[in-house]
Amino acid sequence: MRILDQDVSGGSAIAYAGLIEKIEILRSTLRWSARLERPDIEKLLRQFTALRDEVMQLSHRERFVKAAAAEPARPRQAPGERRQALLERSFVFEGTFGDNPKLLEALEIAEKAAPTDLPVLIDGESGTGKELMAKVIHANGARADKPFISVNCGAIPENLLESELFGHRKGAFTGAASDRKGKFESAHRGTIFLDEIGELPLTGQVKLLRVLEAHEIQRVGSDEAIAVDARIVAATNRNLRRFCEEGRFREDLFYRLSVIHLTLPPLRERKDEIPLLIAYFGDEAAEALKRRPVALSPRLRDFLLDYAYPGNIRELRNLIYRISCLAGETAGLEHLPEALRPVSPAFPAPAGSADAAIPKSLSDAKRAASDEAEKALLERGLQEVGGTVAELARRWDMNRSHLQTLLKKHGIHSKDFRRAAAPDKSP
């Protein structure tokens, strides 16, 4: 039931009618059964438990929707006030964030959803802080003192998926030397974070859907049903709606997971956040390396402020840690990875038009230098992988569509590098 997309009263009537019908079926089963064996009783108890959970979930949804509908519209706030208001409401956030409206909207939704048990789906490019957002939801909810279990669905081999998520009994398969709890049991009463949910194979999606519906799991090699109560937060850098259309992701699972849906904008849309993150990661790196924070030269700071960050916040953090490790008291452009350093000359003049290549302002000069560095990096990367865009996206841990956008921006054609990489067959 997609109650958030419907009128509250109409959606509720339909949902409760369905629940009443299920209850009447169970009542009839009990009334007309002359004798019930223990397995039948256990099955009925499980059905009653599932119904109870469905009623509770519907109640949570209604309270969430009604609270959102009843909340008065906020007056227009000056830059910084909206962020400050969020922090003043005892909102727990490990890190720093700026005034980007899309990010603040995501944080405000997370703040409202955190006290409920509703599933949350977080999407955004790789490196935008999806796991941090999941931890924010956990820390601001009623389960904050319970376990937070993180699972990378894309890193688990398909043949081990069921054992990893649900556990196994001793002797269930070769190598199962003892009983083992799965991730869902470990997250009981807490939160389970399913990262890279779009990489979950269809067989795993079916098993996950069953857990969401029945709130119980079975270890591999066991017939015993184990009740689990884990708040589910999932994340993806894929377009799951398109995956559903292509048959690569179950539509019923998508709607189960996305009762609350958050989208994190990329760092290139959150430029005001970059100075805050540079300072935050600089202090964090200094503490980890047990040294004083490194000062940045003006040229390096300008580069860091204008760079496009295809790897988003993760890339910025790694750069600051690298700079903090390699530099002395002051860091310069020479402490950047060689592939990122601005090329010289930064502004090559086209033939017959030398003056046209001279920037008209300092901001134009910074932008040109950044674009030149970006183009050089892309060309070098394609050369190393023989023009295979998918391989380059994998190496750089970035979204393939975003990489294609950057190539188009600079007029770079991957096929040119495939031709260059092909062996010369001439005699």
DOZAMAR-632164 format. One line per 4 residues: number of its first residue (from 1); for each residue x, y, z of C-alpha. Coordinates in steps of 0.001 Angstrom, whole numbers, plus 500000, padded with zeros to 6 digits. Layout:
! residues N
NUM) X:Y:Z | ... .
//
This chain:
! residues 427
1) 500000:500000:500000 | 501528:503315:498950 | 499818:505425:501574 | 502193:508353:501132 .
5) 500985:508739:497556 | 497276:508664:498466 | 494698:510617:500378 | 495070:509558:504028 .
9) 491430:508783:504723 | 490814:506922:501447 | 494042:504931:501740 | 493240:503995:505342 .
13) 489763:502702:504492 | 491150:500398:501803 | 493982:499163:504011 | 491813:498482:507059 .
17) 489198:496699:504921 | 491905:494309:503756 | 493071:493695:507318 | 489520:493006:508536 .
21) 489060:490493:505717 | 492240:488633:506790 | 491102:488619:510436 | 487696:487177:509450 .
25) 489393:484383:507483 | 491440:483452:510561 | 488368:483588:512806 | 486490:481261:510445 .
29) 489426:478842:510459 | 489338:478702:514263 | 485540:478476:514473 | 485016:475606:512015 .
33) 488094:473504:512775 | 487063:470489:514865 | 490629:469779:515906 | 493882:471668:515534 .
37) 497283:469981:515630 | 500310:471799:517027 | 501745:472715:513565 | 498365:474254:512653 .
41) 498320:476260:515889 | 501867:477521:515268 | 500950:478506:511713 | 497912:480452:512947 .
45) 500007:482184:515606 | 502487:483279:512944 | 499630:484615:510810 | 498230:486524:513795 .
49) 501694:487976:514497 | 502033:489123:510883 | 498585:490748:511063 | 499484:492514:514297 .
53) 502683:493859:512725 | 500746:495016:509670 | 498276:496905:511868 | 501139:498505:513811 .
57) 502949:499482:510615 | 499780:501032:509205 | 499355:502941:512448 | 502938:504215:512218 .
61) 502363:505308:508623 | 499159:507135:509444 | 500766:508993:512332 | 503691:509970:510111 .
65) 501442:511190:507269 | 499073:513055:509588 | 501949:514748:511398 | 503452:515822:508082 .
69) 500081:517103:506830 | 499302:518965:510058 | 502674:520660:510326 | 502334:524361:509473 .
73) 504368:525684:506564 | 507676:527096:507742 | 508269:530782:507056 | 511004:531545:504544 .
77) 514334:531422:506369 | 517602:533173:505651 | 520604:531014:504631 | 521924:529208:507682 .
81) 518756:529554:509773 | 517215:526330:508488 | 520386:524378:509266 | 520707:526001:512677 .
85) 517074:525240:513503 | 517699:521573:512687 | 520699:521434:515030 | 518850:523247:517817 .
89) 516157:520537:517809 | 518731:518105:519309 | 519259:516527:515903 | 522172:514076:516172 .
93) 524568:514346:513211 | 528126:513028:513193 | 529933:515411:510847 | 529033:518691:509182 .
97) 526621:519872:506502 | 525789:523083:504671 | 522713:524936:503445 | 521886:523025:500262 .
101) 518038:522913:500141 | 517925:519326:498797 | 520223:518070:501538 | 518331:519937:504265 .
105) 515054:518491:502963 | 516536:514984:503162 | 517770:515616:506724 | 514381:516994:507814 .
109) 512610:513915:506403 | 515150:511699:508183 | 514474:513570:511427 | 510727:512830:511165 .
113) 511155:509227:510028 | 513788:508286:512628 | 511398:507743:515606 | 509226:505361:513533 .
117) 510036:501827:512377 | 509238:502547:508713 | 511687:501241:506093 | 513855:503929:504483 .
121) 515482:503891:501035 | 518400:506279:500436 | 519692:506874:496936 | 522451:509038:495513 .
125) 525771:508808:493715 | 528604:506800:495204 | 530360:508693:497994 | 527516:511086:498890 .
129) 527212:509822:502486 | 524402:507264:502343 | 525765:505145:505205 | 526230:508277:507309 .
133) 522564:509142:506668 | 521563:505629:507749 | 523503:506113:510994 | 521777:509490:511467 .
137) 518374:507805:511210 | 519476:505139:513708 | 520978:507661:516149 | 517854:509840:516184 .
141) 515399:506982:516733 | 514233:504836:519626 | 516739:502104:518693 | 519841:504299:519111 .
145) 521193:502145:521975 | 520664:498922:520006 | 522914:497395:517288 | 523534:499065:513917 .
149) 524521:496300:511481 | 525865:497236:508036 | 525710:494809:505091 | 527200:495424:501638 .
153) 524856:493404:499423 | 527132:493772:496395 | 530102:492199:498186 | 528418:488906:499207 .
157) 528740:485967:496773 | 525299:484733:495732 | 525909:481221:497111 | 526687:482672:500577 .
161) 523976:485327:500626 | 521351:483371:502579 | 523882:482222:505177 | 525278:485748:505595 .
165) 521868:487356:506075 | 520005:484615:507978 | 522735:482425:509489 | 523144:478637:509301 .
169) 523049:475491:511400 | 526084:473314:512000 | 526565:470910:509092 | 524186:472783:506778 .
173) 526904:472843:504104 | 530602:472123:503707 | 532537:474373:506057 | 529609:475050:508439 .
177) 531487:473823:511519 | 529132:475451:514038 | 525842:477321:514351 | 526127:480922:513184 .
181) 523823:483910:513569 | 523090:485968:510461 | 523033:489748:510079 | 519294:489978:510728 .
185) 519570:488155:514057 | 522508:490368:515018 | 520383:493439:514248 | 517421:492245:516364 .
189) 515814:495269:518104 | 518234:497526:516223 | 518807:498685:512636 | 520127:496764:509639 .
193) 521658:498840:506829 | 521506:497120:503426 | 524004:498985:501261 | 524148:498492:497463 .
197) 520658:496943:497594 | 520436:497239:493790 | 523173:494588:493488 | 521091:491972:495341 .
201) 520274:489046:492994 | 516628:488200:492358 | 516799:485062:494527 | 518037:487197:497431 .
205) 515300:489744:496782 | 512625:487045:497181 | 514082:485950:500535 | 514381:489558:501752 .
209) 510767:490252:500799 | 509649:487244:502841 | 511498:488594:505889 | 509845:492005:505456 .
213) 506415:490417:505265 | 506694:487766:507980 | 509278:489380:510337 | 510962:486021:510761 .
217) 513912:484152:509278 | 515095:480586:508958 | 518748:479679:509244 | 520187:477625:506408 .
221) 519711:473954:507282 | 516943:474608:509834 | 513141:474506:509725 | 512795:476622:512847 .
225) 511316:480102:512323 | 513077:482825:514319 | 511270:486128:514912 | 513350:489207:514108 .
229) 512581:492861:514781 | 515053:494955:512790 | 514492:498423:511349 | 515548:498306:507676 .
233) 517425:501135:505958 | 518580:500421:502393 | 520803:502421:500051 | 521647:502373:496361 .
237) 523446:504374:493696 | 521296:502714:491029 | 517992:503799:489517 | 515771:501139:491084 .
241) 512654:502331:489256 | 514402:501632:485953 | 515662:498313:487336 | 512033:497389:488116 .
245) 511009:498189:484535 | 513875:496046:483226 | 512964:493128:485514 | 516217:493380:487498 .
249) 514555:494419:490769 | 511237:493289:492228 | 508646:496057:492196 | 506931:494760:495360 .
253) 510258:494839:497216 | 510971:498362:495960 | 507688:499660:497405 | 508288:497767:500648 .
257) 511685:499412:501083 | 510794:502935:499922 | 508011:503895:502331 | 510353:506783:503164 .
261) 512546:507735:500194 | 515552:510085:500517 | 517834:511382:497764 | 521265:512810:498595 .
265) 522561:515421:496120 | 526141:515101:494799 | 528903:517271:496272 | 529156:519359:493092 .
269) 525667:520696:493945 | 526732:521431:497550 | 529648:523814:496945 | 528980:525713:500192 .
273) 529732:522484:502057 | 533249:522016:500644 | 535032:524542:502972 | 533251:522991:505982 .
277) 534275:519490:504926 | 537877:520524:504241 | 538137:521887:507790 | 536308:518884:509298 .
281) 538387:516238:507498 | 541562:518259:508114 | 540980:518086:511879 | 539954:514411:511638 .
285) 543099:513516:509660 | 545329:515472:512063 | 543894:513563:515015 | 544300:510203:513237 .
289) 547900:511017:512224 | 548682:512606:515617 | 549929:515873:514175 | 548814:519498:513798 .
293) 546344:520308:510984 | 548098:521123:507702 | 547734:524622:506230 | 546676:524791:502559 .
297) 548380:527065:500043 | 546023:529537:498280 | 546390:527674:494963 | 545620:524317:496550 .
301) 542624:525723:498427 | 541272:527278:495213 | 541677:523942:493449 | 539875:522030:496206 .
305) 537022:524543:496252 | 536479:524396:492464 | 537141:520714:491730 | 534105:518715:490525 .
309) 534654:515667:492842 | 533301:512781:490732 | 533837:510585:493826 | 531897:513083:496000 .
313) 532549:513336:499761 | 534556:510100:499847 | 536995:511504:497272 | 537362:514802:499178 .
317) 538036:512943:502436 | 540692:510759:500791 | 542380:513812:499258 | 542549:515601:502624 .
321) 543996:512507:504308 | 546602:512153:501532 | 547572:515826:501771 | 547757:515662:505573 .
325) 550035:512625:505391 | 552439:513836:502677 | 552777:517559:503404 | 554813:519354:506043 .
329) 553302:522429:507698 | 551854:523733:504403 | 550427:521682:501523 | 550532:522715:497871 .
333) 549398:521421:494481 | 552398:519070:494399 | 550747:517018:497179 | 547750:516159:494985 .
337) 547753:512873:493053 | 549693:513435:489833 | 546633:512753:487682 | 544735:515604:489398 .
341) 547384:518308:489288 | 546539:521244:486994 | 548420:520976:483694 | 550675:523752:482410 .
345) 550137:525870:480440 | 546639:526098:481861 | 545243:528172:478982 | 546626:527146:475576 .
349) 545805:529796:472971 | 544089:528553:469801 | 545739:529353:466501 | 545127:532910:465306 .
353) 543339:533963:468517 | 545791:534334:471401 | 543815:536965:473284 | 540587:534932:473159 .
357) 542130:532286:475437 | 542941:534759:478252 | 540373:534499:481093 | 538402:537672:481813 .
361) 538191:537168:485581 | 539782:535185:488409 | 536780:532878:488644 | 537033:532156:484888 .
365) 540729:531378:485347 | 539989:528950:488199 | 537253:527263:486202 | 539486:526884:483134 .
369) 542310:525385:485191 | 539925:522942:486844 | 538421:521935:483483 | 541857:521377:481973 .
373) 542869:519161:484901 | 539600:517247:484669 | 539979:516687:480920 | 543587:515537:481283 .
377) 542577:513088:484010 | 539751:511642:481901 | 541993:511194:478857 | 544697:509530:480917 .
381) 542180:507238:482601 | 540650:506130:479276 | 544115:505501:477894 | 544936:503212:480832 .
385) 541754:501117:480392 | 541837:501049:476593 | 538724:503197:476243 | 536434:500977:478368 .
389) 534141:503387:480200 | 532665:500727:482494 | 536123:499674:483686 | 537157:503287:484325 .
393) 533955:503901:486335 | 534707:500782:488399 | 538297:501861:489072 | 537261:505329:490156 .
397) 534237:504034:492129 | 531851:506439:490417 | 528521:506306:488635 | 528922:505304:484974 .
401) 526278:507776:483762 | 528085:510627:485543 | 531352:509588:483859 | 529599:509645:480472 .
405) 528346:513165:481271 | 531904:514350:482011 | 533211:512811:478775 | 530455:514542:476804 .
409) 531224:517846:478545 | 534846:517744:477325 | 534064:516293:473883 | 535997:513098:474626 .
413) 535065:509922:472686 | 535991:506622:474297 | 536184:504893:470905 | 539228:507025:470031 .
417) 541104:505409:472905 | 539946:501936:471887 | 541468:502509:468450 | 544666:503792:470056 .
421) 544846:500714:472305 | 544287:498235:469432 | 547466:496460:468257 | 548888:497479:464896 .
425) 548134:494646:462449 | 550036:496145:459503 | 553013:494126:458289 .
//
